[in-house]
Amino acid sequence: MSMENTTIMNRDLEVIWHPCTQMKDHEVLPLIPISSGKGVYLYDFEGNSYIDAISSWWVNLFGHCNEHINNAIKKQLDTLEHVLLAGFTHSPAIELAHRLVDITPKDLTKVFYVDNGSSAIEASLKMSYHYHLNKGRTKSIFLSLSNSYHGETIGALSVGDVELYKETYKPLLIDNIQVSVPKDQTIEASNEALIELEEVLKSRGHEISAFIIEPLIQGAGGMKMYHYNYIIGARELTKKYGVHLIADEIMTGFGRTGKMFGCDWAEISPDFMTLSKGLTGGYLPLSVVMTTDDIYMAFYCDYNEHKSFLHSHSYTGNPLGCSAGIASLEIFERDNILVENVKKSKYILDCVEKFKSLPNVDEVRQQGMITAIELKGYNPKDRIGLKIYDYGLKNGVLLRPLGSVIYFMPPYIITYEEIDKMIDVAYEGIKSVIGL
């Protein structure tokens, strides 16, 4: 490691506590100081390049230092960097909100700006509970799917079901119950799970404020995938029993599933849709809660501190973030991204066929531009994911396995040659951990 890399790494470790990291690991696994990024590549100070196969935690859609998004932010920077969105407004927030209303499911007509994914979940939970309260009903329980993940703030943790994140904080969490996620991507599995969902809604729907789902793909829960038939059934049942449906599209939104949003496969409109991550193309923290006129009007009244939705964030609707969001949506329109993604996802699926022959691979699954390889015989104490991560870095690819799952979620601009390298490095990494 160069002197510059070492100096930066040591200065970091003196003061920074990194997210989702056991810091003691860095006694043996060096931090990688990044000097720059371009396209699908990240570059360190020694000139090494790394294909960003996970889009820097699923946010980067069109590559690092994308010229179109760069120019939009630079232009906005010379005009207005930020202003509070209470009592004031600005063109980027208005333009982005209109664009989002135009491309999301038809009943979603109102946009509430927040700062990040977890905050969007928190706001949607509060809106749902408060809506029922304004209608004279107290419904303080939330319903979610087993194995789900919705963020790591208290409300978001409450409706998630990944023990790794949740177990320690159980005494702090709000009331939540879970129903089984469909066990696989078949219609039969979705129908099975819908029977259980209806049983719960029938007996406890009067207590449940909202049912929250990650449409089609459970992200941090190990990239589990299910058929869109389940979303159709969930929408029908939540309407039948007077329960809101929250579609957490923070990870699945903006083309990751093969359509613009996971809900588009089912052709349904939820009561709430949360968006973040790819919203700004991976540039700036921004999120929104999309909701309906009906929910909006339940809070519309002469000022009443109990009926009004008094929820706020300092950087709500930040003009720089909104400008990045507009630029990102312009790229979708200009470059016919969803059509190109269909071709690339098919190519990736063909390429990963060879993983099925490895003795430590249990399953290969895909939905749109997300492909997951699940290992079998996995023991968390073996830190196999960490070993594959290390192997990837040493061979020029950023992989960050989720326990026993190695997945690909690259920027949409990745070339076929770069796909080949990404997959070959993962393949050899999986082989290496069992000595093949």
N, C-alpha and C positions, 0 to 999 in steps of 0.2 A: 504494500500500500504506500502511495506517495506521501510525502511530508504534508502536502496541502490537505489531502483526504484525512490523514491522521489528525491534523490540527482541528479541522472542522468537526470530525467525529468526537474528539475529546471535549471540545467546547460545548457541543450538544449535550453529551452525557453529564456534564456538570450541572445543567439547569433544566433540561426538557424531560418531561414524563410523557412517553408516547402512548397513543391510544391503542386499545386492544393488544397490549404487549406485556409480556413478562420481562421487565427490564433486565433481570439477571441473565436472560438469554444472550444479551449483548456482551457478556464476558467472553463468549466463545464465537458468537455470530456477529461480525462487524456491521455497523450501520453503513448504508450506502449514501454518501453525500451526493446529491444530484446537482449538476451545474446548469443543465438546460434540458429542454425537450423539443422535439420536432416530429410531427407526424405520429407514428405509433411508437417512436423511440424516446427513451430517457437516456441521458448521457451523464456519466460521473466525471470527476475532475481528472481522471487518468485517461479519459477518452474512450472508456468502455461504453458500449450501447446495450440497452435492454428493451426488448419488445414488451410493451405494456399490455400483456395479455388479459388483464383484469380491469382495464380502463381506469386505473387509479381509484379503486373501490367503486367501480361501476358508474362513474360520472362522465367520463370523457367519451364523447360521441364521434367527434370529427378530427381527432388528433391534437397533439400539443402544439401550441403557437399557431393555431389556424388563422390564416391571414384575414379571412372575412370577419371572424369574431374579434380578432385583435383590433381591426380598423373601427369596428362599431364601438368598442369600449374606448378607444383613443378619442374618437369624435365626441362621445358623450362626456368624457373627462374634461374637455375644454368648455363644456356648457354648464353642467350641474353634476356634482359628485354625490350629493345626498340632501334630502329634505324630509322632515317628518311627514307621514302620510295621514296624520290626523288634522283635518281642517285645511290641508293643502293637497295638491296633486301635481302630476307631471306627465308629459307625453309618453315616455317609455312605459310607465305603469299602465296607462290607458291602452296603448297599442298592444302590449303583450296580453293584457286581460281580454281584449276583443279577439285576438288571435286564438287564445286558449278556448274561449267560448265557442269559436267557430269549429275547432277540431275535436273537442271532447264530446261525449254523448249528449244528445239533444236536450235533455232536461237540466243540464248543468249550465246555468245562466249567470251565476254570481261567483266572483273571485275574491277570496280573502288571502292577502299576502302574509306570509310568515317567513322565517329565516332558514330553516333546515328541516330535514325529514322528520325527526322526532317531534319538533315543534308543530309541524303540520298535523301529526297524529294527535298530539295533545289538544290542539284547537278543535279538531273534528270531534273528539270525544266530548269535550266541553259543550260544543254546539249541539250535539245530539241530546245529551242529558238536559241542557238548558231549554232546548226546544220543547221537549216533553213537559218540563216544569212549567213553561209558559202556557202550555195547553191544559194545565191542571193535573198532570200525571207525574208521579215520582217513580222513575225507572232508573235505578242506580247500578244495575249489573250490565256488564258487557260480555259479549259472546265472541269467541274467536276459534280458529282452527288449531288442532294439535300440531306441534312442530313449527308453529309460526314465529315470525320475528317482525317487530314493528318499530324498533328503536330502543333507546336505553335510558330515556328519562322515565320518571316514575309512572306516569300514565301509560306510556308506550311499552314499558316493561310489563306492566300489569296485563296487557292484552296479548303479549307474546308468550311463547312456550318453549324457548330454548334454555334449558337448565343452566348451561354455562354462564349465561348473562343474568338469569333471573333468580336462581336459588338463594343467593346471599341476601337479597333484598326483600324476600317474601313478606316480612313483617310490615313493610312500608307500603305495600301495594293495595290498589283499589280492587273491589270485587269483580271477578271475572270467572267465566266458566268456558270450557273448551268442548268442541265436538271433533270427531275424527276427520282428518283430511283424507280424501280419496287415496287409496293405497298405491295407485299407479295411474297411467294416462288413459285407461280404458273407460268407455261409457258405463260398463258394468260396475266398475269401482265407484264412479261418481253417483250412480243410482243408489248403491248401497249406503254411501255416506249421506245422501239426501234423506233417506229414511230416518237415520239417527237425528239429523238436523230438525226434521219436522217433529219428532217426538219431543225434543227439548223446547222448541218454539211453542208447541201446543201446551206443554205443562208450565212453562215459565216465561212465555212471551210477554205477559203483563208486567214482568219485572225487568225485562231486558230492553235497554235503550237502543243498542245497535249491534250488528254482527259485522265484524271486520275481517276482510280476507286480502291476501296477496293474489291477484288474479293469475291463474295458470302455473305460477312458479313461486315456491317458497325460497327466498334468497339465502339468508344466513342460516336457515334451517337445513342446509345441505342441498340446495337446488332440487328439492322434490318437485315433481311436476304432475299436473292432473288435467283432465279433459274439461273443455269449456262448457260442456253440458252441466257441470256442477254449478257454474255461475248462473246459468239460465234458471236452474231449479232454485238456487238460493235467492235470486231476485223475486221469483214467484212466491216463495214461502215467507220471506220477510215482509212483503206487501200484505200477504194474507193475515199475518199475525201482528201487524202494526209495529214492526221493528225496522229501524233504519239499516241500510246496507252501506258500509264504508268500503270503498275500493282503494286499497293502499297500492298505488301505482308508482311509488317512489322509485323502485328498482325496475319494474316491468314497463313503465311508461316510455314514450318516445322511441318506439320501434324495436325494443329489445325482444318482444315476443313474436315478431314477424308482421304485426300490424302496429299502428301508432300507439294503441293502448290495449292491454290485455282484455278489457271489457268489450273491445270491438269484435273479438272473436264470438262473443255471446250475443252481440247486438242488444245490450241492455244499458239502461241508465241507472247508476247507483244514486243514493241520496247525497253521498259525499265522495269525492275523489281527491286523494292527496298526491301531489306531484313535487318532485325535487330532483336530486342527482342530475340526470341528463337535461333538466330544464334550461340550464345555462350552457350546455355543451361541456360541462365540467370546469367552467372558469371561476364562478363565484357562488357563494352560498345563497340560495334563494329557494323558497318553496311556496306552494299555494294550497289552499283548500278550495276546491270547486264544489258548489252546492246549488240548490234549487231555489226558485222564487218562493215556493211554499215555506221553506225553512227560513229564508231571508225575511219574509213578511211576519213571521212569528216574533221577530225582535224589533219590528218597525213600529214605533209608537212615540208619543210625547215622552220626554226624558223620564226614565224610571230606572233607578240604579239596580233594581232587582231583575228587570225584564231586558235591559240592554245588554249587548254582548261586549263587555268591557275587557277585551283581551288585546294585548299589544306587544310589539317588539320594537326596539329602537331603530333597527335597520329595515323595518317593513317596507317592501316595495322599492328597495334601493335602485336608483336610476342606472347605475353601472350594471348591476345584475340583470335588470329588465332589458337593457340594451343587448347584453349577451344572449338572453333568451330569444329576443326577436331575431337576432342574427342567426342563431341556431335553427330556428324554424324556417328562415329564408333558405338555408342550405337544404333542408328537407325538400322544399318546393323546387328549388333550382336543379338539384342533382338527382331527383327521382330515387331517393335513398332506399325507400322500402322495397322497390323492385330489385335494386342491386343486392340488397340484403338477402333476398330469397335465393339468389344464385350463390352467394357466398355461404349461406347456412347449409345449402345442399352439398357444396364442395367440402365443407368441414365435416359434415356427417359421413360422407364417403371416406374421408381421410381417417376418421377415428374408428372405422370398422376393424382395423388391425388390433385395437386395444382389447377386443373381445377374446382374443386368443391368449392373452396373458393370464397366468394362473391366479394372480391376485386381483383381477378385475371382476367385479360382480355384475355391474350394469353400465351401459352407455345410454344416455338419454339426451334429447334435444328439444328445445322450443325456440324457434326463431334464431337469433344470434347468441343464444346461450346453450352451451354444450357441457354436460357433466359426465365425469368418469368416476363411478363409485367403486372403491376398493372393498375387498372382503377380508375377513380374518383380522380386522383392524383393532389394535389395542392403543388407546390414547396415550398410554405411558411410553410407547415406543417412539412417539414424536415423528411418525412417518411423514406427516405433512410438512414439518419443519425441514426434514431431510430433502424432500422434493423441492421445496422452496429454495433451499441452499443450492441444490443441483441446478435449478433453473437459472439462478443468478450467475453462477459460474459459467453458464453456457449461453448467456445473453437473452434470457427470457424471464420476465417478472410473472411468476405464478404464486398464488397465495391460497393453498388448499384450505377447504373448510372441513376440518377433521379428516374423514375418510374420502372426501370428495375433491377431486381435482377438476377444475372447470375452466372454460374459455369464455370470456366476455370482452373481446377486443374492441377498440374503436372501429367504427364502420368503414373507415378509409383503408383498413388493412389490405395489402395486396395478397394475391394467391401465393406468391413466393414467401411472403412473411407468414402466412397461414401454415405453409409447409414447415417452416422452421419452428414455429410455436408448437405445433403438434409433435414433431419429431423430438424436440427437447423434452416435452412432457412424457412421451412414450419411453424414451431412454431413462428418464428420471424414475419412472414407476418400475422399470426393469431393475434399476440399480439398487433399489431398497430391498429387493429379495435376492440380489446377487446373480441376476441373469446376465 
